[in-house]
């Protein structure tokens, strides 16, 4: 699919619409640039606009619901690293739960930032009652606290939350909040007291929200987009509504009681009607994408942090996934797969890595997900060897590993700098990109490594097509090609929207959000993958703008 001019104009690339160029290959976007890198907490501001926290994008934007226009209010690269939820106080101040570093910020109506508290572990749910501020922790045995922007120690209202998240004051004056693990909804008086469970067996609750009539809406984080409506203060009845919006995160109601929802898994803002029908306000897109692979029939699959997804309509001559959204250009979600970063297709199977430590195999035929290995140090790229083993670049451990069919792990290489991706040539030799060394290496049969190309700028994605090897230089924003027969090297495509957007303020490595936060996943490092298609094209994860690019030879090779 080619992103239409209308779609591209509506939400231009974070790279200001720069067109990838090089005489060797022409580039086409398989989907429009993603307006929101995930959409998490949402709430209406004093100006009537809907404010959206982008946990993965590190930003907060305001949405004009009439036309879907976005205005970045809190840009990436500032003091706020990972905004997950937000609320407005009575004086118009914005309060922000900055999850990974464990901070709560105040942004004044004049745009000035001040730190409210840095003693909260995984702050997530946040709400205001007048000028009072409350926050809870998204962790096992979490706390719900009142914070004091003008100074003072946090006051703990209760402990023992089984993963807290989005909360709100109910019509009875109590604070309502979910226990995500135990699938319950609880309430507590804002001045403290004994917490009380008000709903049990609620499907994967991620947020509780009251509409203008006082009916409780509990959002589910699952793939079905379910919302459970509970008339707590009326008949007590429950109604289950399914919207199809994968990975719901939060909701907000306007003055006319229209419900708007966000999705941590695919971003966007959607109006959800009482019968489950939806209307797109801001289209959904890729949260990454990270790794990319081409499966049976030429279907393109991307590992997209929370899911596996494909472009809405594939390139000419390739297969399509179910539920394609050609009308909006939204990617097709195949499975909710938390923290999918590397991906490799093998027959009808998809093999996945997560930077948080595991290797999994997904079988679309029966929907099963099998964990092959756990406890690795930031595994990233993955490939299938000619012998059928899974070969993984363990970025944090400086190793390349092989995972056999019985899940036995063998070390193929160690002592590397920061290996990111792996690929095999037609002779069965394994290649690895080393981001730290700025090189691509070939792993020899005796366990040694030979430099194939060096002097590269942060090479990440790696693939082989015929007798040519291709790697994504994220530092120089280009694809570099190497002949495996002559060792000649050249630039295949450049000015690519990979790596940090020019709109983001660069951060030194020690200022990046942590990979883990209090034992739970924090913020993963981005990964620009690349894959070769049967027709000779290359598919690239343009993670700087949230698209997949198809690079097609533009002349004789």
C-alpha positions as CSV (number, residue, x, y, z in Angstrom):
1,X,0.0,0.0,0.0
2,X,1.1,3.5,-0.6
3,X,0.2,6.1,2.0
4,X,-2.2,8.5,0.2
5,X,-1.3,12.2,-0.2
6,X,-4.3,13.1,1.9
7,X,-3.2,10.8,4.8
8,X,0.4,12.1,4.6
9,X,-0.7,15.7,4.6
10,X,-3.0,15.2,7.6
11,X,-0.2,14.1,9.9
12,X,3.2,14.8,8.4
13,X,6.3,12.9,9.3
14,X,8.3,14.0,12.4
15,X,11.1,14.4,9.8
16,X,9.1,17.3,8.3
17,X,8.0,15.2,5.3
18,X,11.6,14.6,4.1
19,X,11.6,12.1,1.3
20,X,14.1,9.1,1.4
21,X,16.3,9.3,-1.6
22,X,19.0,7.6,-3.6
23,X,19.3,6.7,-7.3
24,X,19.6,3.0,-6.5
25,X,16.2,2.5,-4.8
26,X,12.9,4.4,-4.7
27,X,11.0,4.5,-1.5
28,X,7.3,4.3,-0.7
29,X,5.6,4.5,2.7
30,X,3.4,1.4,3.3
31,X,1.4,3.4,5.9
32,X,1.0,7.1,6.9
33,X,3.3,8.5,9.5
34,X,2.0,7.8,13.0
35,X,0.6,10.9,14.8
36,X,0.9,9.4,18.3
37,X,3.5,6.9,19.5
38,X,1.0,5.2,21.6
39,X,-1.8,7.1,23.4
40,X,-2.0,6.6,27.2
41,X,-3.6,8.9,29.7
42,X,-6.1,11.4,28.2
43,X,-8.1,14.1,29.8
44,X,-9.9,17.3,28.9
45,X,-8.0,20.5,29.6
46,X,-9.4,23.9,30.7
47,X,-9.3,25.0,27.1
48,X,-11.6,22.2,26.0
49,X,-9.0,20.3,24.1
50,X,-8.2,16.6,24.8
51,X,-4.7,16.2,26.1
52,X,-2.8,12.9,25.3
53,X,0.2,11.4,27.1
54,X,2.5,9.4,24.8
55,X,4.5,7.1,27.0
56,X,6.7,5.8,24.2
57,X,7.0,9.1,22.5
58,X,7.9,11.1,25.6
59,X,5.4,13.8,24.7
60,X,2.0,15.3,25.6
61,X,-0.2,16.7,22.8
62,X,-3.5,18.5,22.7
63,X,-6.1,17.3,20.2
64,X,-8.7,19.5,18.6
65,X,-11.6,17.0,18.4
66,X,-13.4,19.0,15.6
67,X,-10.6,18.4,13.1
68,X,-8.2,16.0,14.8
69,X,-5.4,18.6,14.7
70,X,-2.5,17.9,17.1
71,X,-0.5,20.5,19.1
72,X,2.6,19.3,20.9
73,X,2.4,20.9,24.4
74,X,5.1,18.9,26.2
75,X,7.8,18.0,23.7
76,X,10.2,15.0,23.9
77,X,13.6,15.6,25.3
78,X,12.5,17.9,28.2
79,X,12.4,17.1,31.9
80,X,9.4,14.7,31.4
81,X,10.7,11.4,30.1
82,X,7.8,8.9,30.0
83,X,4.4,10.6,30.6
84,X,1.8,7.9,31.2
85,X,-1.1,9.8,32.7
86,X,-2.0,13.4,33.4
87,X,-4.6,15.5,35.2
88,X,-5.5,19.2,35.6
89,X,-5.8,21.0,38.9
90,X,-8.3,23.7,39.7
91,X,-5.8,26.5,38.8
92,X,-5.2,25.0,35.3
93,X,-1.9,23.3,36.3
94,X,-1.1,20.1,34.5
95,X,0.1,17.2,36.6
96,X,2.1,14.5,34.9
97,X,2.9,10.9,36.0
98,X,6.4,10.2,34.7
99,X,6.4,6.5,35.1
100,X,10.0,5.1,34.5
101,X,12.0,7.7,36.6
102,X,9.3,7.7,39.2
103,X,8.5,11.4,39.2
104,X,5.4,13.5,39.3
105,X,5.6,16.9,37.6
106,X,3.6,20.1,37.7
107,X,3.4,22.2,34.5
108,X,2.0,25.7,35.3
109,X,-0.4,27.4,33.0
110,X,2.6,29.5,32.0
111,X,4.5,26.4,30.9
112,X,7.0,26.2,33.7
113,X,7.9,22.8,35.2
114,X,8.4,21.9,38.8
115,X,9.0,18.5,40.4
116,X,6.2,17.6,42.8
117,X,7.6,14.3,44.0
118,X,10.3,11.7,43.1
119,X,9.4,9.2,45.8
120,X,6.7,7.4,43.8
121,X,7.5,4.0,42.2
122,X,6.0,3.6,38.8
123,X,3.5,6.4,39.1
124,X,0.6,5.9,36.8
125,X,-3.0,6.7,37.8
126,X,-3.2,10.4,38.6
127,X,-6.2,12.6,39.3
128,X,-7.2,15.9,40.9
129,X,-10.1,16.8,43.2
130,X,-10.1,20.6,43.1
131,X,-6.6,21.6,44.1
132,X,-5.8,18.2,45.7
133,X,-3.6,15.7,43.8
134,X,-3.7,11.9,44.0
135,X,-1.5,9.3,42.4
136,X,-1.1,5.5,42.5
137,X,1.6,3.0,41.6
138,X,1.6,0.5,38.8
139,X,3.3,-2.3,40.6
140,X,2.5,-5.3,42.8
141,X,1.8,-4.1,46.3
142,X,1.5,-0.5,45.1
143,X,0.4,2.5,47.0
144,X,-2.2,5.2,46.5
145,X,-1.1,8.6,47.8
146,X,-2.0,12.2,48.1
147,X,0.8,14.6,47.0
148,X,1.3,18.2,47.9
149,X,2.6,20.4,45.1
150,X,3.4,23.2,47.5
151,X,5.6,20.9,49.7
152,X,5.1,18.2,52.3
153,X,5.6,14.5,52.5
154,X,3.3,12.3,50.5
155,X,0.3,10.9,52.5
156,X,-0.3,7.2,51.9
157,X,-4.0,6.5,51.7
158,X,-3.6,2.7,51.2
159,X,-1.2,0.0,50.1
160,X,-1.5,-3.4,48.5
161,X,-2.7,-2.3,45.1
162,X,-2.3,-5.2,42.6
163,X,-1.0,-2.9,39.9
164,X,-2.8,0.5,40.0
165,X,-3.7,2.5,37.0
166,X,-6.1,5.2,35.8
167,X,-8.4,6.4,38.6
168,X,-11.1,9.0,39.1
169,X,-13.3,10.5,41.8
170,X,-16.8,9.0,41.6
171,X,-20.1,10.8,42.1
172,X,-20.1,9.7,45.7
173,X,-16.9,11.5,46.4
174,X,-14.7,8.3,46.7
175,X,-11.6,7.6,44.7
176,X,-12.1,4.6,42.3
177,X,-9.1,2.7,41.0
178,X,-8.4,-0.7,39.4
179,X,-6.4,-3.7,40.6
180,X,-5.1,-4.8,37.2
181,X,-3.7,-8.2,38.4
182,X,-6.7,-9.3,40.5
183,X,-9.3,-7.9,38.0
184,X,-11.1,-5.8,40.6
185,X,-12.2,-2.2,41.1
186,X,-11.8,-0.6,44.5
187,X,-12.7,2.7,46.1
188,X,-11.4,4.7,49.1
189,X,-12.4,8.1,50.7
190,X,-9.9,10.8,49.6
191,X,-9.2,11.6,53.2
192,X,-8.3,8.0,53.9
193,X,-10.1,5.1,55.5
194,X,-10.8,1.5,54.7
195,X,-10.6,0.6,51.0
196,X,-13.7,-1.3,49.6
197,X,-13.9,-3.6,46.6
198,X,-16.9,-2.5,44.5
199,X,-16.5,-4.8,41.4
200,X,-14.9,-8.2,41.0
201,X,-14.1,-10.4,37.9
202,X,-13.8,-7.4,35.6
203,X,-11.9,-8.1,32.4
204,X,-8.3,-7.0,32.6
205,X,-9.1,-3.5,34.0
206,X,-6.7,-0.8,33.0
207,X,-8.8,2.3,33.7
208,X,-12.0,3.4,35.5
209,X,-13.9,6.4,34.3
210,X,-17.4,7.8,35.1
211,X,-19.6,9.3,32.4
212,X,-21.7,12.4,32.9
213,X,-24.5,10.3,34.3
214,X,-22.4,8.7,36.9
215,X,-22.1,5.3,35.3
216,X,-18.8,3.6,35.8
217,X,-16.8,2.5,32.7
218,X,-14.0,0.0,33.2
219,X,-11.7,-0.4,30.2
220,X,-9.9,-3.7,29.4
221,X,-6.4,-3.8,28.1
222,X,-7.1,-6.9,26.0
223,X,-7.2,-7.3,22.2
224,X,-11.0,-7.0,22.0
225,X,-11.4,-3.4,23.1
226,X,-13.9,-4.3,25.8
227,X,-15.5,-1.8,28.2
228,X,-17.6,-3.0,31.2
229,X,-20.3,-0.5,32.2
230,X,-21.4,-0.8,35.8
231,X,-24.4,1.2,37.1
232,X,-23.0,1.2,40.7
233,X,-25.3,4.0,41.9
234,X,-28.4,2.8,40.2
235,X,-29.5,-0.7,39.3
236,X,-26.1,-2.3,39.7
237,X,-26.4,-3.8,36.3
238,X,-23.4,-4.6,34.1
239,X,-23.1,-4.2,30.3
240,X,-20.2,-5.4,28.2
241,X,-19.4,-3.5,25.0
242,X,-16.8,-4.6,22.5
243,X,-15.2,-1.9,20.3
244,X,-12.4,-3.7,18.5
245,X,-9.8,-1.1,19.6
246,X,-6.9,-3.2,20.7
247,X,-5.1,-2.3,23.9
248,X,-7.4,0.3,25.4
249,X,-5.6,2.5,27.9
250,X,-7.8,5.4,29.0
251,X,-11.0,7.3,28.3
252,X,-12.5,10.8,28.7
253,X,-16.1,12.1,28.4
254,X,-17.0,15.5,27.0
255,X,-19.8,17.7,28.1
256,X,-22.2,15.9,25.7
257,X,-21.2,12.6,27.3
258,X,-19.3,11.5,24.2
259,X,-16.7,8.9,25.1
260,X,-13.1,9.1,23.7
261,X,-10.6,6.3,24.2
262,X,-6.8,5.9,23.8
263,X,-4.7,2.8,22.9
264,X,-1.4,2.0,24.4
265,X,-0.9,-0.6,21.7
266,X,-1.5,1.5,18.6
267,X,-2.0,5.1,19.5
268,X,-4.7,7.2,18.0
269,X,-7.9,8.7,19.6
270,X,-11.2,7.1,18.9
271,X,-14.8,8.1,19.7
272,X,-16.5,5.0,21.1
273,X,-20.3,5.0,21.0
274,X,-22.6,3.2,23.5
275,X,-23.1,0.3,21.1
276,X,-19.4,-0.2,20.5
277,X,-19.3,1.5,17.1
278,X,-16.3,3.7,16.7
279,X,-15.2,6.9,14.8
280,X,-11.6,7.7,14.3
281,X,-10.5,11.1,15.5
282,X,-6.7,10.6,15.2
283,X,-5.8,7.4,13.3
284,X,-3.9,4.6,14.9
285,X,-0.4,3.6,13.7
286,X,2.8,1.8,14.6
287,X,4.3,2.4,18.0
288,X,7.7,1.6,16.6
289,X,8.0,-0.3,14.4
290,X,11.0,-2.3,15.5
291,X,12.0,-5.6,13.8
292,X,10.4,-6.5,10.5
293,X,10.1,-9.7,8.5
294,X,8.5,-11.0,5.3
295,X,6.5,-14.2,5.7
296,X,4.6,-16.6,3.5
297,X,3.1,-14.9,0.4
298,X,5.2,-11.8,1.0
299,X,3.2,-10.6,4.0
300,X,5.1,-8.0,5.9
301,X,5.1,-8.3,9.7
302,X,6.4,-5.8,12.2
303,X,7.3,-6.2,15.9
304,X,5.6,-3.2,17.3
305,X,6.4,-3.2,21.0
306,X,2.9,-4.3,22.2
307,X,1.8,-6.3,19.2
308,X,2.6,-7.9,15.8
309,X,1.1,-5.9,13.0
310,X,1.2,-5.4,9.2
311,X,0.5,-2.5,6.8
312,X,-3.2,-2.1,6.1
313,X,-2.9,-3.0,2.4
314,X,0.3,-4.8,1.4
315,X,2.6,-3.9,-1.6
316,X,1.5,-5.2,-5.0
317,X,1.7,-9.0,-5.3
318,X,1.8,-9.7,-1.5
319,X,-0.7,-11.1,0.9
320,X,-2.9,-9.2,3.4
321,X,-3.7,-9.8,7.0
322,X,-7.2,-10.0,8.2
323,X,-9.1,-6.9,9.0
324,X,-7.1,-4.6,6.8
325,X,-7.9,-0.9,7.2
326,X,-7.3,0.5,3.7
327,X,-9.7,3.4,4.5
328,X,-7.6,5.0,7.2
329,X,-4.2,3.4,6.5
330,X,-4.1,1.9,10.0
331,X,-1.9,-1.1,10.5
332,X,-3.5,-4.5,10.9
333,X,-3.0,-6.1,14.4
334,X,-2.4,-9.8,14.3
335,X,-1.7,-10.5,18.0
336,X,-1.3,-8.6,21.2
337,X,2.4,-9.6,22.0
338,X,3.8,-7.4,24.9
339,X,7.2,-6.0,24.2
340,X,7.8,-7.6,20.8
341,X,11.0,-6.1,19.3
342,X,12.7,-8.6,17.1
343,X,10.8,-10.8,14.6
344,X,11.6,-13.6,12.1
345,X,9.2,-15.6,10.0
346,X,9.6,-19.3,9.5
347,X,7.0,-21.1,7.4
348,X,3.7,-20.3,9.2
349,X,5.4,-19.3,12.5
350,X,6.7,-16.0,13.9
351,X,9.6,-15.9,16.3
352,X,9.8,-12.9,18.6
353,X,12.3,-11.3,21.0
354,X,11.7,-8.8,23.8
355,X,14.4,-6.5,25.1
356,X,13.1,-7.4,28.5
357,X,14.6,-10.8,28.2
358,X,12.6,-13.5,26.4
359,X,12.4,-15.3,23.1
360,X,8.9,-16.6,22.0
361,X,7.3,-18.4,19.1
362,X,3.8,-17.5,17.9
363,X,1.7,-19.8,15.8
364,X,-1.1,-17.9,14.1
365,X,-2.9,-21.1,13.2
366,X,-3.9,-21.8,16.8
367,X,-3.0,-18.5,18.5
368,X,-0.5,-20.2,20.8
369,X,2.5,-18.3,22.2
370,X,5.4,-20.4,23.5
371,X,8.2,-18.9,25.5
372,X,11.5,-20.5,24.3
373,X,14.0,-18.7,26.6
374,X,13.8,-16.1,29.4
375,X,16.3,-14.1,31.4
376,X,18.4,-12.8,28.6
377,X,20.0,-9.4,28.6
378,X,18.2,-7.3,26.0
379,X,17.8,-9.7,23.1
380,X,17.1,-7.9,19.9
381,X,17.4,-9.2,16.4
382,X,16.5,-12.8,15.5
383,X,16.9,-15.1,12.5
384,X,16.4,-18.7,11.6
385,X,19.5,-20.6,10.7
386,X,19.6,-23.1,7.9
387,X,19.7,-25.9,10.5
388,X,16.4,-24.5,12.0
389,X,17.7,-23.0,15.2
390,X,16.8,-19.5,16.3
391,X,19.8,-17.2,16.3
392,X,19.5,-14.2,18.6
393,X,21.6,-11.0,19.1
394,X,21.8,-10.5,22.9
395,X,22.5,-6.8,22.8
396,X,23.0,-6.3,26.6
397,X,25.2,-9.4,27.0
398,X,27.4,-8.8,23.9
399,X,26.7,-12.3,22.6
400,X,25.1,-14.2,19.7
401,X,23.0,-17.2,20.9
402,X,21.4,-20.2,19.2
403,X,18.2,-21.6,20.5
404,X,17.6,-25.2,19.4
405,X,14.2,-26.8,18.9
406,X,14.4,-28.2,22.4
407,X,15.1,-24.7,23.7
408,X,18.7,-25.5,24.6
409,X,20.9,-22.4,24.3
410,X,24.4,-22.4,22.7
411,X,26.7,-19.4,22.6
412,X,27.9,-18.7,19.1
413,X,29.9,-15.6,19.9
414,X,30.7,-13.5,22.9
415,X,32.7,-10.4,23.9
416,X,31.0,-8.3,21.3
417,X,30.2,-4.6,21.9
418,X,26.5,-4.1,21.3
419,X,25.2,-6.7,18.8
420,X,21.8,-5.7,17.4
421,X,20.7,-7.9,14.5
422,X,21.7,-11.2,12.8
423,X,21.2,-12.5,9.2
424,X,22.3,-15.6,7.2
425,X,23.6,-15.7,3.6
426,X,22.9,-18.5,1.1
427,X,25.9,-20.4,2.2
428,X,24.6,-20.5,5.8
429,X,27.1,-18.1,7.3
430,X,25.9,-15.8,10.1
431,X,26.4,-12.0,10.1
432,X,25.9,-9.7,13.1
433,X,25.6,-5.9,13.3
434,X,27.5,-4.4,16.2
435,X,26.1,-1.0,17.0
436,X,28.9,0.0,19.4
437,X,31.8,-1.1,17.2
438,X,30.2,0.4,14.1
439,X,30.7,-2.8,12.2
440,X,29.2,-5.8,10.6
441,X,30.9,-9.1,11.5
442,X,30.8,-12.6,10.0
443,X,30.9,-15.4,12.5
444,X,33.3,-18.2,11.4
445,X,32.9,-21.9,12.1
446,X,35.7,-21.8,14.6
447,X,33.9,-19.2,16.8
448,X,36.0,-16.2,15.6
449,X,34.5,-13.1,14.0
450,X,35.7,-11.4,10.8
451,X,35.0,-7.8,10.0
452,X,32.9,-7.5,6.8
453,X,32.3,-3.7,7.0
454,X,33.4,-1.1,9.6
455,X,33.3,2.6,10.0
456,X,29.5,2.4,10.1
457,X,27.3,4.8,12.1
458,X,25.3,2.7,14.7
459,X,24.3,-0.2,12.4
460,X,21.2,-1.9,13.5
461,X,18.9,-3.8,11.2
462,X,20.6,-6.4,9.0
463,X,19.5,-8.6,6.0
464,X,21.0,-10.5,3.1
465,X,19.6,-10.5,-0.4
466,X,21.5,-12.7,-2.9
467,X,25.1,-11.9,-2.5
468,X,24.6,-8.5,-1.0
469,X,24.2,-7.6,2.7
470,X,22.3,-4.5,3.8
471,X,22.4,-2.7,7.2
472,X,20.6,0.3,8.6
473,X,23.0,3.0,9.8
474,X,20.8,4.8,12.3
475,X,23.4,7.5,13.0
476,X,23.7,8.5,9.3
477,X,20.1,7.6,8.5
478,X,20.9,5.4,5.5
479,X,21.0,1.8,4.3
480,X,24.5,0.6,3.5
481,X,25.1,-2.3,1.1
482,X,28.1,-4.6,1.0
483,X,28.9,-7.1,-1.7
484,X,29.7,-10.5,-0.1
485,X,31.8,-11.5,-3.1
486,X,33.9,-8.4,-3.8
487,X,33.6,-6.5,-0.4
488,X,32.6,-3.4,-2.3
489,X,30.3,-1.1,-0.2
490,X,27.9,1.7,-1.2
491,X,25.0,3.7,0.0
492,X,21.7,2.1,-1.1
493,X,19.3,4.8,0.3
494,X,19.7,7.8,2.5
495,X,17.8,10.6,4.3
496,X,15.7,7.9,6.0
497,X,13.4,8.7,8.9
498,X,15.1,6.3,11.3
499,X,16.4,7.1,14.8
500,X,15.5,10.1,16.9
501,X,13.3,12.7,15.2
502,X,14.9,16.1,14.6
503,X,12.0,17.5,16.7
504,X,13.3,15.6,19.8
505,X,15.9,17.2,22.0
506,X,18.9,14.8,22.0
507,X,19.6,13.1,25.3
508,X,22.9,11.8,26.6
509,X,22.9,8.0,27.1
510,X,22.9,8.3,30.9
511,X,19.7,10.5,30.7
512,X,17.7,7.9,28.8
513,X,14.8,6.3,30.6
514,X,15.7,3.0,32.3
515,X,15.0,-0.3,30.6
516,X,13.5,-1.6,33.8
517,X,11.5,0.3,36.5
518,X,11.1,-1.3,39.9
519,X,11.3,-4.8,38.5
520,X,8.8,-4.1,35.7
521,X,9.5,-3.2,32.0
522,X,10.6,0.4,31.6
523,X,11.3,2.0,28.2
524,X,13.0,-0.2,25.5
525,X,15.6,1.2,23.1
526,X,14.4,1.7,19.6
527,X,15.5,-0.6,16.8
528,X,15.3,0.0,13.0
529,X,14.9,-3.4,11.4
530,X,15.2,-4.3,7.7
531,X,14.1,-7.4,5.7
532,X,14.4,-8.6,2.2
533,X,11.2,-9.5,0.2
534,X,11.0,-12.1,-2.5
535,X,10.5,-9.5,-5.2
536,X,14.0,-8.0,-4.5
537,X,12.7,-5.0,-2.5
538,X,13.7,-4.2,1.0
539,X,11.3,-3.3,3.8
540,X,12.6,-0.9,6.5
541,X,11.3,0.0,9.9
542,X,11.2,3.8,9.7
543,X,11.0,4.1,13.5
544,X,11.6,7.9,13.5
545,X,8.1,8.5,12.1
546,X,6.2,5.2,12.7
547,X,6.1,3.8,9.2
548,X,7.3,0.9,7.1
549,X,9.2,1.8,4.0
550,X,9.5,-0.3,0.9
551,X,12.8,0.3,-1.0
552,X,12.5,-0.9,-4.6
553,X,15.4,-1.0,-7.1
554,X,14.9,2.1,-9.3
555,X,17.2,0.9,-12.2
556,X,19.5,-1.8,-13.4
557,X,21.6,-3.3,-10.7
